[in-house]
Amino acid sequence: MPDRVYYKQKTDLTFYGFYKTIWDHLQSGKKRLTVFAGILLIAVLLFNGFYHLGSGAIRSWDESLYGITACEMLDNGNYIMHTLDYTVDYWNLKPALAFYGNLAGFMIFGKNLFGLRFFSVMAYLLIAGMMFLFVRREAGLPAAFVSCFAFAAAPANWVHCFVTGDPDSWFILLIFASFICLWTSVKRGWLLPAAAFFMALAFLTRSFHAGPYGLFSLIWVAVYRKKYRWYHLLSSVPAMVLPVGIWAVARYHADGWNFFRAMIELDLLGRVNNGTPDHGASPWYTYLARLNHFLLFIPLFLSAGAVFAGQYLKGNAWLTGQKRQLYLLSRKIFSWFCDSFPAGSTRAISTVSQLQEATNICSARLTRPCLRPICSV
């Protein structure tokens, strides 16, 4: 009798061990897949960022303009009032923070292309890291990889700004940091002033380009106003006003109202009035051809595909609660610029770039149910 009991126990343990071995192999396979995906993501980011960074020719007007101005800032020692050809520049009407990334690169690496572009690449890597950590916490590891690969491989990112000395790199970083704080502030109200502070820094980098995101933030706060306490809302005002005010006072002492007058007349009203180019193409040229060229529609397609797949697998009950809010948010964020600019405006391209990272997050969160088998990693 004891031998029989021992035999049954041994048989059960053998079958248990067999299944446990299979399960361990599956789990180790997931871990190996995760490690491989992480190494591949890092390799793509580093390759896109640093490959021939200091040897490629300057082909962008903006890169040459900001590079020359940063060089002259370093020569003059004036870090508030920027110049072009050593005369005060009233054509490139961006606050001084737009030039500090290039200026820091020149100070560290010298006046060369690598120094001009280094901190743009650092902004690229910081955005990817912030995106991965944030989406990992909010939606899981697979969604984090989906979001970061979409960001890392988008030509609009590493062709236009993240491998050039263009301040759009730091502008997008600051907008993205503000978006993360704004998103999280619904549960942690103390992050609302941080979102306002990053938005102020974004304004000091690209001036009125931060306007569409600022309007979106106001709508967000109005919708979720009951989630915040009064001191969260009140403290957000100085967090946004003080950085801009300090720069404005310093600039006023440098040359009075001249710069601010030119900002309103040329950089704001001039761009709005002259936003539609005479390219002879259909008004849909910018919205379809250009956006398709830069693959900016990919996050939108991921969001829509996730919704249709979820409804097919689980019915209409799938798109409820937070997932419904995320889908509506991703759709509205992506279509926001279409309603803010005249048809065919070339400014739509530079405006949608600040919203693409937010759309990547929404699309990654929505695709999570399609990746359910590996969401436990």
N, C-alpha and C positions, 0 to 999 in steps of 0.2 A: 504493500500500500504506500509506504513512504517513497519507494522508487517511482511509483506511478505518478504521485503528486509532483515529485521532483521533475519527472519527464514533462508533465503538462506545463509546469512553471518554466522549464527550460524552453519549451516550444513557444510559449507566449513571449518570453523574453527575446527569442530569436526573431519572431515576426515583428515585435516592437522595435528591436534594433534595426531590422531591415527597413521599416518605414522611416525610422528616425534617421538612418543613414541617407535615404533619398531626400528627406526634408532638409537635412544639413547641407547636402550638395546643392539643393535649390537655393537655400539661403546664401551659401558661399558664392553661388553663381550670381546672385543679385549684388552681393558685395563687390565681386570682381567687375561686374558690369558698371556699378557705380564708380569704382576707382578708374576704370577705363574712360568713362564719360567725363569724369573730372579732369583727367590728364589731357584728354582731347580738347576740352573746353579751354583749359589754360594754354595749350599749345596754339589753338586758333587765335586766342586773344593776343598772345605775345607775338605771333607771326604777323598778324594784321597790324599790330601796333609798332613793332620795331624793325620790321624787314625793310632795309634800305632807307631807314628814317633820315639819316643825315646825308644821303647821296642823291636823292631825287631832286629834280629841278623845281623851282617855284613856278607853278602854272596858274595860281589863283591871284587875282587882283587883291582880294582881301588879305591874303597871307603876306604879300609884299608890303601892303599899306601898314598893317599892324606891326610887321617886323621892323620897318624903317622907323616908325614912330617910337617903338620900344628902344631902338638903338639911340635915337636922339634924346629920349628921356634919360638914358644912362649917361650920355655925354653931358647933358645940361644939368643933371641933378635935380630937375623939377619934376616931381611925381604927381602933381595935381593938374597942371596945364600942359597938354600934349601939343607937339608941333609936327609939322611936315616941311621938310627942307629948312628946318630951323626957324620957321615962322609959325605963329599960332594958327592951328588948324580949325577952321570953322566949317569944314565940309564933312569930315568924319566926326560926327557929333555924339560920341559915346563917352560915358564917364570914365574916369581914370582906371578903374578896376579892370576894364577890358584889356589893358596893356600889361598888367602886372604879371601874368603868367609868362609871357614872352620875356619880360624884363628879368624875372627870376632865372629863367633858363640861360639868358645871356650872362648873368652874374656868376652862375655856377659853371657853365660849360664854355663860355666865351661866345663871341659873336659869330655863330655858325648855324647851319641848318638844324643840327641836332639840338642845340640849345633853344632854337626857335620853336621846335615841335615837341620837345620832351614833355612838357607839362600838359600838353593836349593829350598825349598818350596816357599820362597818369590819370587824367580825368576819365578817359575811356576805361581804364582798368578799375578805377574807383566805382564807376557806375555799375560795371559788371559785378563787382564784389558786393556792393550794396543791394543790387537786384537779387543776387543769389541768396543772400542771408535773409532778406525780407520775404521773398516768395517761399523759401524753405520753411520759414516760421508760419506763414499764413496759409500755405496750400500744399506743402509737402515737397519732397525732393524731386520727383519727376517733373512737377510743374516748374520748379526752379531751373532745371536743366532746359526745359522747353523755352522758358522766357529768356535765359541767358544765351542760348544758341541762336534764337531769333535776333537778339540784339547784336551778338558778335558777328553774325554773317550778313547783316544788312548793309548793302553798298553805300547807302546814304550816310552811314556813320563813319566808315573808315575811308571814304573817298573825299568827303567834303571837309570835315572839321577835325576828326580825331587823329589824323596823321598830318595835319597842317598846323601852322601857327595862327589859327583862327580862333577868336574868343568864344565861338559857338560851343566849343567843347566844355569850357567851364560854365557857360550859361546853361547848357543842358544838365550838367551835374548839379548845379544849384537848384534848378527847377525840379529835378528828380528828387533831391533831398527834401525840398519843400513839399512835394507830393507825398512822399513817404510819411513825413510828419503830419500832414493834413489827414491822410488816410487813417493813421493810428490815433490821431487826436480824438476821434469819436469815443474810444475807450480810455484813452489817457489824455485828458484835457490839457495837461501842462505842455503838451507838444504843439499846441496851436500857436503860442508865441514863437516857437522855433520855426514853424512853417512860415510865419510872417517875416522872421529875420532872414531866412534863406531867400524868400521872394524879394526882399529889399536888396540883397546882394546880387540877385539875378538882374534887377533893374540897373544896378550900378555897373553891370557887365555889358548889357545889351540894350539899355534904355527902354524905349517903348515896345520892344519886342516881347517884353514880359507882360504886356497888357492883356492879351487873351487869357493867359493863365491866371492873372490877377482877377479878371472878371469871373472865371470859373471858380476860383477860391471863394469869392464873395457869395456866389450861388450856393456852393457847398455849405458854407457857414450858415446861410439863411435856411437851408433845408434841415440841417442838423443842429440848429441853434439850441434846442432843448437838451442836447447832450452836454452842453458846456455850462460851466458856472460863470457868473458875472466877471470874476477876476481873471478868468482865462481870456475872455473877450477884451476886457479892458487892458490887460498887459500886452496883448497883441499889437495895440496901436503904437506904443513907443518902440516895441521890437522892430516894427517896420519903418517908422518915421525917423528914428534916431540915426541909423546908418546913412540914410539918404540925406538927412538934414546936416550931418557933420560934413559930408562931401560938398553939399550945396553951399554951406558957409565958407568952406575953404576955397571953392571955385569962385564964389562971389568976390572974395578978397583979392583974387588973382586978376580978374578982368571984368568985374561988375556983372551987368545983366547981358552982356553980349552973347555969351555961350548959351544961356538959357533961352534967349530970344531966338537964336538960330535953331536950337533944339525943337522949339514949337513950330517954327515956320518951315523948316526944311525936313527935319527928321520925322516929324509927325504928320503935319498937314501936307507937306510936299510928297511924301510916300503914298499917302492915301489918295491924293488927287491924281498922281501919276503912276498908280499901281498897275494899270492894264497896259501891257506892251503891245506894240503894233507888229505882231508876228504873222498876221494873216491867217492864222489857224482858227479852228473852232474854239468857242469859249471853254469846251471840255478838254482842251489840249493839256492844260496844267493838271487838272484833276485826275485824268485817266492816263495819258501817255507818260507824263513826268513821274507821277507817283508809281506807276507800274514799273518804270525804269529803275527806280530806287527800291523796289520791292516793299514799299510801305503798306501795301494792301495785305501782306501776309498775316499780321496779327488780327486784322479784321476777318479774314477768311478762317483763321483758327477759331475765333470766337463763334462765328456763325456755324461752322462745322461742328463744334462741340455742342451747340444748342440743338441742332438737328439730330445729331447722334444720340444725345441724351433723351430727347423726346421720342425717338424711334425705339430705344431700348427700355425706357421706363415710363413713357407716356407724358402727358402734360404736367403731372405732379412733380416731374424732375426740376422744372424751372420755377422754383419757389424760394422764398426767403432771400438769403444772402446771394445765392447764385443768380436770381433774377435781377437784383440790384447791380451785381457785377456786370451782367450782360448789358443792361441798359447804360451803365456808366461807360463801358468800353465803346459801345456804339456811339454815345453822345460825345465822348472825348474825341474819337476819330473824325466825326463829322462836324465838330465844332468849327474848324477853320473854314469849312465850305460855306458856312453861313456868315462868316466874319469878313470876307474879302470879296471884291467884285470878281466875276467870272474871268478866268484867264490870268489872274494876278500872280506874278512871280513871287510875291511875298508869301503866298500860301505855303511854299516849300519850306522856307525858313521858319514859319510858324508851326507847322505840323511836326517839325523835328523835336520841339520841346515836349510834345505830347506822345511821341511814339513809345517811349519807355513805359509810360503809364498804361498804354494800350497793350504792350507786351505782357505786363503783369496780369491784366484782366483776362487776356486770352489764355495765358498759362493756367490761371485759376479755373477757368471754365473747362479746359481740356482735362482736368484731373480725373473726372469720372471715366473718360476714355482710357486712362492709364491705370485703372483700378488694380489690375493684377500686380503691379509693382509699386503701389503707393505706400506699402508698409515698410519700404526701405528706410 
